[in-house]
């Protein structure tokens, strides 16, 4: 039996803000973050993937545990497979992007910029004639702004100049993000994975101390490759084996205009099933634990588990 978690409406938890994948309830000094099965692409929801929400929530919870000695995080509890209760923090308006490999296809990706002639990335100056997908000599801190409309890629000097963040706090964000990324790479390698790149979000607590918020090292916030076969793929100029969600995007691009069409066709059941299987596989490979599906139906279960947080 599969039960899809498309949305929640728990009015006893406080005002709700709907994100692409999460429903976030403002419970005063706490945030109740519910990860649904919504799958977003082309700036819209294109499908609902069974168990995706649980996978993302539990992968994040697992990584928060593995990294809490580096930086405190916002987690107060995980009362349900799809729910994290976090302490409310003052948002740091910088998305801390970390890159470990020369890769990517978007305009902002490090490979695209390298191809366009850019050689300096953060503290790193790269030589000419590097191949796509090579490991960088050291991880690059490549932040963007964190804004409601569209994140901007600007230099760290511009961030400080615009008053988005102090020089001291930015240095702390960079240092912490680098340590988190190196820890992530080290743990991932033990599970046969390469953590290629990722992004972190931070807040500050009532004393101004840095706290890790949002999510960490999930298959949605991070790029992973399989360690096995990476060197061979690199030598042959092929793409490394990855956790690939692209096949669903491609199907939509072939069957409609996902940016313009008012309504989209329904994603084929076999593709949805395959993507669900891949999310579960990633959970098991990252954590080394067997995936235990939450009790169904999900809504009554969540309602029961969230009753203590009524406001």
Number of C-alpha atoms within 10 A of each C-alpha: 5 10 14 19 22 18 16 18 12 17 11 14 21 17 13 18 11 12 11 14 20 22 20 22 22 16 20 13 9 17 22 26 21 25 28 28 25 22 20 14 15 13 9 12 14 20 19 20 24 24 25 28 26 26 28 28 24 23 21 21 21 17 20 22 12 14 18 14 10 14 15 15 21 24 20 13 13 17 15 21 24 24 25 25 22 20 19 20 20 13 15 22 17 23 20 24 21 23 27 23 21 20 22 17 10 10 10 13 14 23 22 17 19 20 14 10 10 14 15 12 17 13 11 14 11 14 9 11 8 14 14 19 21 16 15 16 11 13 22 22 23 22 25 21 19 18 11 6 6 9 14 14 15 12 15 21 12 12 20 15 12 10 10 16 18 13 15 9 16 20 13 14 25 18 12 20 26 20 16 24 27 17 17 21 20 14 18 21 15 13 16 13 21 23 25 24 24 22 23 23 20 24 21 18 15 9 6 11 12 22 23 26 22 15 22 26 27 24 23 17 16 17 19 25 20 17 18 13 11 20 14 12 14 15 10 9 12 13 14 18 14 15 17 14 15 10 12 19 15 10 13 19 13 9 11 13 13 20 12 9 9 7 10 16 12 10 16 12 10 9 15 18 12 14 22 19 15 17 25 21 15 21 23 17 17 23 16 11 9 11 17 11 12 14 13 13 13 17 17 11 14 21 18 11 15 18 12 10 15 12 11
